[in-house]
């Protein structure tokens, strides 16, 4: 039976691990992040990958950092046929990669060489890409730069956000891995090098990137909101208050108002101006310190006038 050490942490990786176990691969151990405090009560919580491993009585290793750790020594001792990573989020030392008898491979959520790095799904949605996908690559010391063994694309719908795309890409990655592993085992897999002239990167989202620039076209504002939803979320300064944006609608109408002004306000409607004379309907938002609200509830509860023509978004 082919043996595997699986390395991953978030929800994206959990169905992939589950599938390996269900398809009778011998998962010797799982390497995942340590339990973290979650929520307002800071309850110590296991990662989604750990929960799958525990449910199937698979050994769990949880180093804060894999390089030089006792847990790394344990993986080397296990000498698996494959090391499989999916959203693990750390560089693996060459010594660890070499512990895999057949190969160390990574399930990466982009169409490499586009979007190497830790936030490929966020950037694909934020940049309003028509599609993204999954690439299975050989792991080398350079980040996400190994030869591509297999790859499959999937469209990004205008209703998709990071949450829905993670769900879709997780299942796509699961199925592509199950299709790819037998070819690696019998030696029929054919890999191709990445085109270094086409490389782009997707570094971890920084707090300053969460601010929405209303001088952008309405369609790109919508893409950014979806590209940061449900985490880490986007925000504007609306009538002087930091406000998260959850749902908007790009309208076909144009306006002569400069960006960030009220085009129209009603009992159930707030339309703002954007770059390139666009208009954006705000459907759901969240003022600082308050829960998510429909635009109707927000307008009923706000003391701000939000008069038509008024500059309400800080640029």
C-alpha positions as a Markdown table, in Angstrom:
| # | Residue | x | y | z |
|---|---|---|---|---|
| 1 | Unk | 0.0 | 0.0 | 0.0 |
| 2 | Unk | 1.3 | 3.4 | -1.0 |
| 3 | Unk | 2.3 | 5.4 | 2.1 |
| 4 | Unk | 1.8 | 9.2 | 2.5 |
| 5 | Unk | 2.7 | 11.9 | 5.0 |
| 6 | Unk | 0.1 | 14.6 | 4.6 |
| 7 | Unk | 0.8 | 18.3 | 5.5 |
| 8 | Unk | -1.9 | 20.9 | 5.6 |
| 9 | Unk | -4.0 | 23.0 | 7.9 |
| 10 | Unk | -7.2 | 24.8 | 6.7 |
| 11 | Unk | -10.6 | 23.7 | 5.4 |
| 12 | Unk | -9.2 | 23.6 | 1.9 |
| 13 | Unk | -6.9 | 20.7 | 2.8 |
| 14 | Unk | -9.4 | 18.6 | 4.8 |
| 15 | Unk | -11.4 | 17.0 | 2.0 |
| 16 | Unk | -8.1 | 16.1 | 0.2 |
| 17 | Unk | -6.8 | 14.3 | 3.3 |
| 18 | Unk | -10.2 | 12.6 | 3.8 |
| 19 | Unk | -10.1 | 11.3 | 0.2 |
| 20 | Unk | -6.6 | 9.9 | 0.5 |
| 21 | Unk | -7.8 | 7.9 | 3.6 |
| 22 | Unk | -11.0 | 6.8 | 1.9 |
| 23 | Unk | -9.1 | 5.6 | -1.2 |
| 24 | Unk | -6.9 | 3.3 | 0.9 |
| 25 | Unk | -3.7 | 5.2 | 0.8 |
| 26 | Unk | -1.7 | 4.5 | 3.9 |
| 27 | Unk | -1.5 | 7.9 | 5.6 |
| 28 | Unk | 1.2 | 7.4 | 8.2 |
| 29 | Unk | 1.0 | 10.8 | 9.8 |
| 30 | Unk | -0.5 | 14.3 | 9.4 |
| 31 | Unk | 1.5 | 17.5 | 9.9 |
| 32 | Unk | -0.6 | 20.5 | 10.7 |
| 33 | Unk | -0.4 | 23.8 | 12.7 |
| 34 | Unk | -0.8 | 23.7 | 16.5 |
| 35 | Unk | -4.3 | 24.2 | 18.0 |
| 36 | Unk | -5.2 | 27.9 | 18.0 |
| 37 | Unk | -7.5 | 30.1 | 20.1 |
| 38 | Unk | -10.6 | 30.9 | 18.2 |
| 39 | Unk | -13.5 | 33.3 | 18.7 |
| 40 | Unk | -14.1 | 35.9 | 21.4 |
| 41 | Unk | -13.7 | 33.3 | 24.1 |
| 42 | Unk | -10.4 | 32.1 | 22.7 |
| 43 | Unk | -11.3 | 28.5 | 22.7 |
| 44 | Unk | -8.4 | 26.3 | 21.7 |
| 45 | Unk | -9.4 | 24.7 | 18.5 |
| 46 | Unk | -7.9 | 22.0 | 16.3 |
| 47 | Unk | -7.3 | 22.7 | 12.6 |
| 48 | Unk | -9.8 | 21.1 | 10.1 |
| 49 | Unk | -7.0 | 18.8 | 9.0 |
| 50 | Unk | -6.3 | 17.6 | 12.5 |
| 51 | Unk | -10.0 | 16.9 | 13.0 |
| 52 | Unk | -9.9 | 14.5 | 10.0 |
| 53 | Unk | -6.7 | 12.9 | 11.2 |
| 54 | Unk | -8.1 | 12.3 | 14.7 |
| 55 | Unk | -11.3 | 10.9 | 13.3 |
| 56 | Unk | -9.3 | 8.3 | 11.4 |
| 57 | Unk | -6.8 | 7.7 | 14.2 |
| 58 | Unk | -3.9 | 9.0 | 12.2 |
| 59 | Unk | -0.8 | 10.2 | 14.0 |
| 60 | Unk | -0.8 | 14.0 | 14.3 |
| 61 | Unk | 2.4 | 16.2 | 14.4 |
| 62 | Unk | 2.0 | 19.9 | 15.2 |
| 63 | Unk | 5.2 | 21.8 | 15.0 |
| 64 | Unk | 5.1 | 25.6 | 15.3 |
| 65 | Unk | 7.9 | 25.5 | 12.6 |
| 66 | Unk | 8.7 | 22.3 | 10.7 |
| 67 | Unk | 12.4 | 23.1 | 9.9 |
| 68 | Unk | 14.7 | 21.6 | 12.5 |
| 69 | Unk | 11.9 | 20.2 | 14.6 |
| 70 | Unk | 11.4 | 16.8 | 16.3 |
| 71 | Unk | 8.4 | 16.5 | 14.1 |
| 72 | Unk | 10.5 | 16.8 | 11.0 |
| 73 | Unk | 12.8 | 14.0 | 12.3 |
| 74 | Unk | 9.7 | 11.9 | 12.8 |
| 75 | Unk | 8.6 | 12.4 | 9.1 |
| 76 | Unk | 12.1 | 11.4 | 7.9 |
| 77 | Unk | 12.0 | 8.4 | 10.2 |
| 78 | Unk | 8.6 | 7.3 | 8.6 |
| 79 | Unk | 10.2 | 7.4 | 5.1 |
| 80 | Unk | 6.9 | 7.7 | 3.2 |
| 81 | Unk | 6.5 | 7.0 | -0.5 |
| 82 | Unk | 5.0 | 10.5 | -0.8 |
| 83 | Unk | 4.9 | 13.7 | 1.1 |
| 84 | Unk | 1.7 | 15.6 | 0.0 |
| 85 | Unk | 1.1 | 19.2 | 1.0 |
| 86 | Unk | -2.0 | 21.3 | 0.6 |
| 87 | Unk | -2.1 | 24.8 | 2.1 |
| 88 | Unk | 0.6 | 24.0 | 4.6 |
| 89 | Unk | 2.1 | 27.4 | 4.5 |
| 90 | Unk | 5.7 | 26.7 | 5.4 |
| 91 | Unk | 8.9 | 26.0 | 3.4 |
| 92 | Unk | 10.0 | 22.4 | 3.7 |
| 93 | Unk | 13.8 | 21.9 | 4.1 |
| 94 | Unk | 15.5 | 19.9 | 1.3 |
| 95 | Unk | 16.3 | 17.2 | 3.8 |
| 96 | Unk | 12.6 | 16.7 | 4.5 |
| 97 | Unk | 11.6 | 16.7 | 0.8 |
| 98 | Unk | 14.3 | 14.0 | 0.2 |
| 99 | Unk | 12.6 | 11.8 | 2.8 |
| 100 | Unk | 9.8 | 10.9 | 0.3 |
| 101 | Unk | 10.8 | 7.7 | -1.5 |
| 102 | Unk | 8.9 | 8.6 | -4.7 |
| 103 | Unk | 8.1 | 12.3 | -4.6 |
| 104 | Unk | 7.1 | 15.3 | -2.5 |
| 105 | Unk | 4.2 | 17.1 | -4.2 |
| 106 | Unk | 2.0 | 20.1 | -3.5 |
| 107 | Unk | -1.6 | 20.8 | -4.3 |
| 108 | Unk | -1.6 | 24.5 | -5.1 |
| 109 | Unk | -4.8 | 26.5 | -5.7 |
| 110 | Unk | -3.8 | 28.4 | -8.8 |
| 111 | Unk | -2.9 | 27.9 | -12.5 |
| 112 | Unk | 0.8 | 28.1 | -11.9 |
| 113 | Unk | 3.1 | 29.9 | -12.7 |
| 114 | Unk | 0.3 | 32.5 | -12.0 |
| 115 | Unk | -0.1 | 33.3 | -8.3 |
| 116 | Unk | 2.8 | 31.6 | -6.5 |
| 117 | Unk | 2.5 | 32.3 | -2.8 |
| 118 | Unk | 0.1 | 32.1 | 0.1 |
| 119 | Unk | -3.1 | 33.8 | -1.1 |
| 120 | Unk | -3.7 | 32.7 | -4.7 |
| 121 | Unk | -7.5 | 32.4 | -4.4 |
| 122 | Unk | -7.8 | 35.9 | -3.0 |
| 123 | Unk | -5.8 | 37.5 | -5.8 |
| 124 | Unk | -7.7 | 35.5 | -8.5 |
| 125 | Unk | -11.0 | 36.8 | -7.3 |
| 126 | Unk | -9.8 | 40.3 | -6.5 |
| 127 | Unk | -8.3 | 40.7 | -9.9 |
| 128 | Unk | -11.6 | 39.7 | -11.5 |
| 129 | Unk | -10.0 | 36.8 | -13.3 |
| 130 | Unk | -12.3 | 34.7 | -15.5 |
| 131 | Unk | -10.8 | 31.4 | -14.2 |
| 132 | Unk | -8.4 | 29.9 | -11.7 |
| 133 | Unk | -7.6 | 26.3 | -10.9 |
| 134 | Unk | -5.4 | 23.7 | -9.2 |
| 135 | Unk | -1.8 | 22.7 | -10.0 |
| 136 | Unk | -0.1 | 19.7 | -8.7 |
| 137 | Unk | 3.6 | 20.2 | -8.7 |
| 138 | Unk | 6.9 | 18.6 | -7.5 |
| 139 | Unk | 8.1 | 20.4 | -4.5 |
| 140 | Unk | 11.5 | 22.1 | -4.6 |
| 141 | Unk | 13.2 | 24.5 | -2.3 |
| 142 | Unk | 12.0 | 27.6 | -4.3 |
| 143 | Unk | 8.4 | 28.6 | -3.5 |
| 144 | Unk | 5.8 | 27.0 | -5.7 |
| 145 | Unk | 8.3 | 26.7 | -8.5 |
| 146 | Unk | 8.5 | 22.9 | -9.1 |
| 147 | Unk | 7.5 | 21.2 | -12.4 |
| 148 | Unk | 3.8 | 20.9 | -13.0 |
| 149 | Unk | 2.6 | 17.3 | -13.0 |
| 150 | Unk | -1.1 | 18.1 | -13.6 |
| 151 | Unk | -3.4 | 21.1 | -13.8 |
| 152 | Unk | -7.1 | 21.8 | -14.2 |
| 153 | Unk | -9.0 | 25.1 | -14.6 |
| 154 | Unk | -12.3 | 26.2 | -13.2 |
| 155 | Unk | -14.3 | 29.4 | -14.0 |
| 156 | Unk | -14.8 | 32.1 | -11.4 |
| 157 | Unk | -18.5 | 33.2 | -11.5 |
| 158 | Unk | -19.5 | 36.8 | -10.7 |
| 159 | Unk | -21.3 | 35.5 | -7.6 |
| 160 | Unk | -18.2 | 33.7 | -6.3 |
| 161 | Unk | -16.1 | 34.9 | -3.4 |
| 162 | Unk | -13.0 | 33.5 | -1.7 |
| 163 | Unk | -15.2 | 31.2 | 0.5 |
| 164 | Unk | -17.0 | 29.6 | -2.4 |
| 165 | Unk | -13.9 | 29.3 | -4.5 |
| 166 | Unk | -12.0 | 27.6 | -1.7 |
| 167 | Unk | -14.8 | 25.0 | -1.5 |
| 168 | Unk | -14.7 | 24.5 | -5.3 |
| 169 | Unk | -10.9 | 24.3 | -5.5 |
| 170 | Unk | -10.7 | 22.0 | -2.6 |
| 171 | Unk | -12.9 | 19.4 | -4.4 |
| 172 | Unk | -11.1 | 20.0 | -7.7 |
| 173 | Unk | -7.7 | 19.5 | -5.9 |
| 174 | Unk | -9.0 | 16.3 | -4.3 |
| 175 | Unk | -10.1 | 14.8 | -7.6 |
| 176 | Unk | -7.0 | 15.9 | -9.5 |
| 177 | Unk | -4.7 | 14.4 | -6.8 |
| 178 | Unk | -6.6 | 11.1 | -6.9 |
| 179 | Unk | -6.2 | 11.1 | -10.7 |
| 180 | Unk | -2.5 | 12.0 | -10.5 |
| 181 | Unk | -1.2 | 9.8 | -7.8 |
| 182 | Unk | -1.6 | 6.5 | -9.8 |
| 183 | Unk | 0.4 | 8.0 | -12.6 |
| 184 | Unk | 3.2 | 8.9 | -10.2 |
| 185 | Unk | 3.1 | 5.4 | -8.7 |
| 186 | Unk | 3.4 | 3.6 | -12.0 |
| 187 | Unk | 5.8 | 6.1 | -13.6 |
| 188 | Unk | 3.6 | 7.4 | -16.4 |
| 189 | Unk | 3.2 | 11.0 | -15.1 |
| 190 | Unk | 4.7 | 13.5 | -17.4 |
| 191 | Unk | 5.7 | 16.9 | -15.8 |
| 192 | Unk | 6.5 | 20.2 | -17.5 |
| 193 | Unk | 8.6 | 23.1 | -16.2 |
| 194 | Unk | 6.9 | 26.3 | -15.3 |
| 195 | Unk | 7.4 | 29.3 | -17.7 |
| 196 | Unk | 9.4 | 31.7 | -15.6 |
| 197 | Unk | 8.5 | 34.6 | -17.8 |
| 198 | Unk | 4.8 | 34.2 | -16.8 |
| 199 | Unk | 5.4 | 34.1 | -13.0 |
| 200 | Unk | 3.2 | 36.3 | -10.7 |
| 201 | Unk | 2.9 | 36.2 | -7.0 |
| 202 | Unk | 0.1 | 36.3 | -4.4 |
| 203 | Unk | 1.7 | 37.3 | -1.0 |
| 204 | Unk | -0.4 | 37.1 | 2.1 |
| 205 | Unk | -3.0 | 39.9 | 2.3 |
| 206 | Unk | -1.8 | 42.9 | 4.3 |
| 207 | Unk | -4.2 | 45.0 | 6.5 |
| 208 | Unk | -3.7 | 48.0 | 4.2 |
| 209 | Unk | -5.0 | 46.0 | 1.3 |
| 210 | Unk | -8.4 | 45.6 | 3.0 |
| 211 | Unk | -9.3 | 49.2 | 2.3 |
| 212 | Unk | -11.5 | 49.7 | -0.8 |
| 213 | Unk | -10.5 | 52.5 | -3.2 |
| 214 | Unk | -13.7 | 54.0 | -4.6 |
| 215 | Unk | -11.8 | 55.6 | -7.5 |
| 216 | Unk | -11.6 | 52.1 | -9.0 |
| 217 | Unk | -14.3 | 51.0 | -11.5 |
| 218 | Unk | -17.5 | 49.5 | -9.9 |
| 219 | Unk | -16.7 | 46.1 | -11.3 |
| 220 | Unk | -13.3 | 46.0 | -9.7 |
| 221 | Unk | -14.6 | 47.2 | -6.3 |
| 222 | Unk | -17.1 | 44.3 | -6.4 |
| 223 | Unk | -14.3 | 41.9 | -7.3 |
| 224 | Unk | -12.2 | 43.2 | -4.4 |
| 225 | Unk | -15.1 | 42.8 | -1.9 |
| 226 | Unk | -15.7 | 39.3 | -3.1 |
| 227 | Unk | -11.9 | 38.6 | -3.1 |
| 228 | Unk | -11.7 | 39.4 | 0.6 |
| 229 | Unk | -15.0 | 37.8 | 1.7 |
| 230 | Unk | -15.4 | 36.1 | 4.1 |
| 231 | Unk | -11.9 | 36.7 | 5.2 |
| 232 | Unk | -10.2 | 39.0 | 6.0 |
| 233 | Unk | -13.0 | 41.3 | 4.7 |
| 234 | Unk | -12.8 | 44.7 | 3.1 |
| 235 | Unk | -13.8 | 48.1 | 4.4 |
| 236 | Unk | -14.4 | 51.8 | 3.6 |
| 237 | Unk | -14.6 | 54.9 | 5.8 |
| 238 | Unk | -18.3 | 55.7 | 5.4 |
| 239 | Unk | -19.5 | 58.9 | 6.9 |
| 240 | Unk | -16.4 | 59.0 | 9.0 |
| 241 | Unk | -16.9 | 55.4 | 10.4 |
| 242 | Unk | -14.9 | 52.3 | 9.4 |
| 243 | Unk | -17.4 | 50.1 | 7.7 |
| 244 | Unk | -17.0 | 46.6 | 6.3 |
| 245 | Unk | -18.5 | 45.9 | 2.9 |
| 246 | Unk | -20.1 | 42.5 | 2.5 |
| 247 | Unk | -22.4 | 42.6 | -0.5 |
| 248 | Unk | -22.8 | 45.1 | -3.4 |
| 249 | Unk | -24.3 | 45.1 | -6.9 |
| 250 | Unk | -22.7 | 46.7 | -9.9 |
| 251 | Unk | -25.4 | 48.8 | -11.6 |
| 252 | Unk | -25.4 | 49.6 | -15.4 |
| 253 | Unk | -26.2 | 53.3 | -14.9 |
| 254 | Unk | -23.5 | 56.0 | -15.1 |
| 255 | Unk | -23.1 | 59.2 | -13.1 |
| 256 | Unk | -21.3 | 62.5 | -13.4 |
| 257 | Unk | -20.6 | 62.5 | -9.7 |
| 258 | Unk | -17.0 | 62.0 | -8.6 |
| 259 | Unk | -16.2 | 58.8 | -6.7 |
| 260 | Unk | -17.5 | 58.2 | -3.2 |
| 261 | Unk | -20.6 | 60.3 | -3.4 |
| 262 | Unk | -24.3 | 59.4 | -2.8 |
| 263 | Unk | -26.0 | 58.9 | -6.2 |
| 264 | Unk | -29.3 | 57.8 | -4.6 |
| 265 | Unk | -30.7 | 57.1 | -1.2 |
| 266 | Unk | -34.1 | 55.6 | -0.4 |
| 267 | Unk | -35.6 | 53.6 | 2.5 |
| 268 | Unk | -34.1 | 50.4 | 1.0 |
| 269 | Unk | -31.4 | 51.7 | -1.3 |
| 270 | Unk | -28.0 | 53.3 | -1.1 |
| 271 | Unk | -26.2 | 53.8 | -4.4 |
| 272 | Unk | -22.7 | 55.3 | -4.5 |
| 273 | Unk | -20.5 | 56.7 | -7.3 |
| 274 | Unk | -17.2 | 54.9 | -8.3 |
| 275 | Unk | -14.4 | 55.5 | -10.7 |
| 276 | Unk | -15.0 | 55.7 | -14.4 |
| 277 | Unk | -18.5 | 57.2 | -13.7 |
| 278 | Unk | -19.8 | 53.9 | -12.3 |
| 279 | Unk | -22.4 | 53.2 | -9.7 |
| 280 | Unk | -22.5 | 50.6 | -6.9 |
| 281 | Unk | -25.5 | 49.6 | -4.9 |
| 282 | Unk | -24.7 | 48.7 | -1.3 |
| 283 | Unk | -26.6 | 45.6 | -0.1 |
| 284 | Unk | -25.0 | 44.5 | 3.1 |
| 285 | Unk | -22.4 | 46.2 | 5.4 |
| 286 | Unk | -21.1 | 46.2 | 8.9 |
| 287 | Unk | -20.3 | 49.4 | 10.8 |
| 288 | Unk | -17.5 | 49.0 | 13.4 |
| 289 | Unk | -18.6 | 47.3 | 16.6 |
| 290 | Unk | -21.9 | 46.2 | 15.1 |
| 291 | Unk | -23.2 | 43.0 | 13.4 |
| 292 | Unk | -23.7 | 42.6 | 9.6 |
| 293 | Unk | -26.8 | 44.6 | 8.5 |
| 294 | Unk | -28.9 | 44.8 | 5.4 |
| 295 | Unk | -28.9 | 48.2 | 3.8 |
| 296 | Unk | -32.5 | 48.7 | 4.9 |
| 297 | Unk | -31.6 | 48.1 | 8.6 |
| 298 | Unk | -28.5 | 50.3 | 8.3 |
| 299 | Unk | -30.4 | 53.2 | 6.8 |
| 300 | Unk | -33.2 | 52.9 | 9.4 |
| 301 | Unk | -30.6 | 53.0 | 12.2 |
| 302 | Unk | -28.1 | 55.5 | 11.0 |
| 303 | Unk | -28.1 | 59.1 | 12.2 |
| 304 | Unk | -26.0 | 60.2 | 9.2 |
| 305 | Unk | -28.0 | 62.1 | 6.5 |
| 306 | Unk | -26.2 | 60.5 | 3.5 |
| 307 | Unk | -27.8 | 63.1 | 1.2 |
| 308 | Unk | -27.7 | 62.7 | -2.5 |
| 309 | Unk | -24.5 | 64.3 | -3.9 |
| 310 | Unk | -22.8 | 64.2 | -0.5 |
| 311 | Unk | -19.2 | 62.8 | -0.3 |
| 312 | Unk | -19.6 | 60.0 | 2.1 |
| 313 | Unk | -16.7 | 57.7 | 1.3 |
| 314 | Unk | -13.2 | 58.9 | 2.3 |
| 315 | Unk | -10.8 | 58.6 | -0.7 |
